[in-house]
Structures are given as structure tokens and as C-alpha cells.
Amino acid sequence: MKRLLVYMLAGMSLIGTSCSDFLETIPHDALSPSTTWQTEADAEKFLIGCYDGWADESGILYWDCGSDFGFNYHIHEGWRNIGNGSMTASNQVAGYYSFSMIRRCNDFLTNIANIEFAEESKKNNMIGQVKTIRAYQYFLMNWIYGGVPIIESYETAEEAQVPRNSEEEVKNFIYNELDEAIPMLYDAPEASGYIAKGTALALNMRASLFYGDYQRAKDAAKAIMDLGIYELDPSYENLFTLAGQNSKEIIASVQHDENLYSNWMIATMYNNADGGWSSMVPTQNLVDTYEMSNGLTKEEAGSGYDATHPFANRDPRMAMTVLYPGMDWVGLTGKTILNTLDATIDGAKNPNYPDDADNASKTALTWAKYLNPYTQYGDIWSTNAQPIVFRYAEVLLSYAEAENELNGPSAEVYNLLNQVRNRVGMPDVDQNKYNNQAKLRELIRRERSVELAGEGLRRQDIIRWKDDSGKMLAETVLNGPLTRVVGTVNTSEPDPTKRATISGTALVENRAFASYNRYLPIPQSAIDKNPNLKQNEGY
């Protein structure tokens, strides 16, 4: 199905001034709302402006670099300082403190009230979409920075210079927005790319789970299940390819068209030899988190784990998520065996050797999600890749986590986990081993971590998850050296998972995480514009 929203956004960008710029700079001082907000068609045009950049696309791909599962080498991209704990208010840190999208949504919600619609349900559906977008923006800022100003309307820059609301106040604002939006929305999108009830419920679910409001999270997840629209895709690997974009598992994704509204960020993920920058890469920590194919962790007796061949006999999702040394790969130069371990190959310098070039993966690993197969793209710098914002597996895992925290262990939790595991051929949960709430919590966290790896949720999870002492998990897994494996690749070995022979590790970087790193620093530029803002502690 052609994506209507993509073509409308592309059309806006072809005009001299983009819809985004128009909505940010013009309504209050150039064109009167009385002349630009008169018909349903006018509202539809401004609705498209609220969608332009609504989802956190860069974060979906980059956020794991701020966790133990990912690494960003290029400091100017803004994520390396998040991962190693060297953030300040003025250095290179990815920025989420922005009210431009909220301003667009505010303008829309103010002006649509004056338009008569032939069908009130259509008007309400549009309002519900914009309220969801606004709630998503506030959720991102509130989670990342703590409390931020709640600004529903302002005419001048001076009026926006207000102090921060508390985190609790912003959370409640987000909840209220979603509680109002959800009944307004259609059950299914009116066209591909538009927000429907499932997206608002998924945001409600994620926010509630992050804030520890487990009953609310469980109820939202159950409401998505009850819609009967979404289901697990039979192929996990298919979800992250062009062929899988219409999967019933996908609740919301960022829309693109390779010719009119392309996604160039995919190219930055590829390794050096394939023309990429290795901007965001997975780590060995992620590989080590996967269970063995028999359902045991690599540390358990009888697991069959071999440290010299760490990629062998693992959860099938590992090879669907990570491009590892020794695997078969069809890239820029055609069919080959991926080698990121040897400095030279057949006497020539290896462009993918971690120390060879800035654009070589420093962890010796590359993401497979969205990148495999390489041949699906005609031009990796102009793709139709659609990064997933919400998908049904997250719903099942969120319900399982909330249910376990409320009532676990329970048959519901085991059943949901088995659905996710069985999809990729992993065995059922061993109920004799995971027989109490604490043990089941450990499994749920691991299952969520590997299922959603590379999808921008790992840092948020290790911040919200606590150990038995109440300390953030991030304080353990993000303090200390980040390492990669070293060794050699034997191309004559027929088993791809055993071609790499690992002999040790090498340092990628030293990392630190202080308790105040729970929040990012508010950018100094934002404080300069609004002197009423108070910086987060520690920065």
C-alpha cells in the first residue's frame, strides 16, 4: 500500500517553505489564522505539519549507544558522551529539549476548534492524533530531562520563559492527554502512516511501564490485544526489512519513500567496507546476553557455551540482530565472509578492522536489523526503511512485566513469554527454574533486552530497572571498560558461527555512569533562552 502520509510530507517539502518551518515561524506574525483555518482541508494540511518529524527516528537507531548494548564512535553525532558518562550542558550531547513540535501541536489544537466538520468523529480523530503527538514529545523530554515546562499556548517568546513543572506534573499531563485522545481515535489508521488507537495505547503502555504504573501499563497493553488488529509476525527477521513493512506486528513506524522522503540514516549504520560510517554499532555485551539455543544462559552448567566460539549455538535472534565476524554476508562488494577480526586479508589491509579507519566498527560488530540484506536497497543513502516506533512484541513483553510485578508468577506471564520465544524457535520458559517473581523478573528483563535490542529502549530500561539494593542497573552495567573480542576468522570453516576463533578482548573505551546521569543535562542554549530553567543536578 502506498503511504499517503509520506507523499503529503514530501509535497510539503517541495514547496519553498516546508510545512514545519511554516508552522513554527508564520502563524502568529504573518498569516492570520482567520484566513488559513477555515475548512476541513485546511486542518488536514496543518495535521501533516504535525507529523513531520513527530517520531524519535534518530533515537530509535541511536539510543542503544547510550547503553551497554551499543557504541557511537563519532563524538559530533552526540551519543558517545551519553554512553561514557562525559555529558555536560555544553558538549556534544544529542538534544531532545525542544518545543517546536509542541508549538505546532498547540497551534493546531487551538485553531481546529473553530472549524466546522461534516463529521464530528473526523474532527475528533484529528484532535486525538495531535494530542498523541504532543504527549509523545512531552514524554520524551520528561523521561530524558525530568520535569519540563508545560506550555499549551503562548504568543511571544517571553511568555514561554517559565520554570519547569515537576516530573510528576508532566507525567500526569501526558496521561491526561492520552486519556482524552484514545477515545477520539479510530481503531485502525485512516491511511498508512497515520496514528490510530493502537499507537496512543502503545505510548500509554510504554510511559506507564517506564514510570512504574504497572496496572495502567497492563490495562493499555490488554486494550491493544483486544483490538484484534496486531499479531506477532511469523518471521522476526522480516520485520526489519522493506519486505516486512506491512507486517501486522507493526503498530507505528516512521514513514519514508526512497525518492521523495528518503531515509539516509540507514547508510550510516553500515560498516566501512560497505560504504557506511559505523555510527551506531552493537557490543559484545549484547551478544553475551543472548541465551544458548537450548534456553540456558551461557554461564549455566550444561549450556554448551564455548568462549572461543561465542557466536555458536545461540538464540536465533542473535544472528538476526547482529552481523558478527565469520558470518556469510552479501554487501557492497558482493558475497563474502564478514571479517572484522584480522588486520589484513590475503595480504591487503582489512577496511573493517576496528583500528583501520574511523568508519570501521570499533566493536567488530554491526547491526543486522534494517541492514540485512544489503541488496534490498538500491542506494543505502536514499532508502525506504521505516524504523519501528511500536510493535506488538513490546506489547506482550510489557504486559508480562507489569503482570509479574503485580501478581507474578502467573500462567499469563509464562504464556506471553513463550509466544515471543517460540516465534524464533526458542524453548518454552522452564517454570521449575523461573518459579518465583524475582527469578521471573530476571527472565523477563533478559527477554525484553534481546527481543528489542537495537530499537532504542535499552538505556531507558537499565535506568528504570533496579537491583535488589534499589540501585539503577545502569550503575552496574555502564561503569567499567567496554571491550570487543579479538581473534581471527577461518574462511575454510563451513559453520559460519564457528569461523571466528576468539583469543581475548581489546578495550573500546572506559565508561562511567553516576546516579545523576539518570537525566541528560538541559542544553546550555535552552537555559540561555529561558533563564527560569534550572539545570539538572550534577551538570
Steps between C-alpha positions, in 0.01 A plus 500: 500500500634841410561716805277805465669684783843467338386659177323784679811573707712484188267742327533744787880482476493584130331831566732796562438484874452169671187439703719468807656845450164648411339383820792608715551849366193638328162455674542769765658779302431464126188308400187535709342176626168645384618469140691174523269293726161489332432153358556132569760505222690773686504287814626200306794701364600621844460147637773387260725769643461345844621167363820633345760358738246393763678176590843470654658341193863575585447381855348172384828424329745682728369467856656159563837678464420653839479151647718195545360357176625768261789730416531825305854589396445839335474754781337768284195276456415559865470152646849395607501737796168355612641147490820577689354743752697809392193713431493871579253775419728630226676203341376272221183339639199396292234763555136432584419823676281667238151643490474544123281191454293592804454851357361352179264277694386789719423711194307213344290429808422869549388564145318179411243579767356772276450279193166335428531137385237299315583210733592579858676163527749607232579819687542310826725247329730778380505655847582160647792457263652837589446449873688170467787669318516772765491240779785311331715814489435575866568138592840506328605822670359407840670161501830629367530828696254470786236768543464754218270799455147411396417755232164455332485842339712810468516803270853629563837355594480684832181317592683169455770595752345310789647267765498123471197306616574201717553161342182377666300791360625434148430129536142574600467742208614222264252256653216753469589571137489131417183435700332768291654392170439125509116511484522752213717285276392249239579138580698471174689777316305685233808457276844351543721712721230668704457453873212281613388366836774237517778761485352711779446191712857386433634837612278481807632149568865594460476817707310322777750214508793741513343694786421178690121535475459131431122470507466783252767342277330161517159649417642685199674186372180299544303763308741462206460123508123538507504713184570179310700689237857408592682168528853362509656468157599138428843633397693710750763580239239618248385786724809710433504470123321682222302182435362506853371856516135398488536242777207472739751520785586863427282747687684816394809575292670805350389533139739551209518479122836442334439766235289766668561473875795266542676363807876553474583399856502131409821556302678637807452166675688289247864409555788666317538251214131539417523878472363583845624685805440244777322783680307272733621145562409219742737372767617166626292568812190445287637178352579376851140565609342255255419157634635190337263328257411248774360777722790511746710810558861471397603497867286198592645152523414291198432800278761394243653847485850516353681830560720442196187479283256736679267534199419129478179335625335823611142625504418542126421867561871568546578433134186692397608802703881508477737464206784307663848398375495185294145522373407489134436848370392652171608862508633772275762270347270199466499167683773469760578381851482786745838553661545769764773324698804476272707810422578365154317268260701329228783744560287812465379735775158405634275810478271355768777442754403711804829691514530554124270799444263732685207349310579142601292357783700534820318206656558267202120467475229665289122505534312257277162663562412725205837419333457137400474432212708780352356420157150616598614859444585650165683783679572468871509880524144532369287221644140421577592352839227558760643493856245343731368714785266243659443131424287224644783303662560800728133483596526135605822558693365812669187315609717216630722737698209693647309182585806349668553814710133496601424129537796293385575233432188413305395282208438816297862605529635161395260487205596843369871433534460170320323672209795733451761226548330234289472740206878465449524135602608550861365249755223573749589664828623247757236556767691293753797734473308827468257415777472822697454868427867597537630225272227566247584871510858412405376300201252766389774762503732281295225409256404863450865598461577259218163519325511881476877545460592778260155658525589784735367369832801349678625816677153584622463147636830490688414836654156394623598147605641476851704229670418358843667798669292751305791608281441562130624214285680763291729571796633145467506433126621846394789530744823348376674415174312433179689227310486316170615151412825439313605195301501375144255379236554163332325520163538125438272414792154408361306606812465882498453510877837330555716677242600762756744372759520737793823531694431796729362852525610855421391829654248712308463771766469546873151585616346656807146557623424714804156505658436850363549362147145370538409827326675676216616858556268768372689668215665826599343661193154427642593653836638806322163546328300435816681617815217354711620148422697324770774257391487137607716410798855391425548708183 
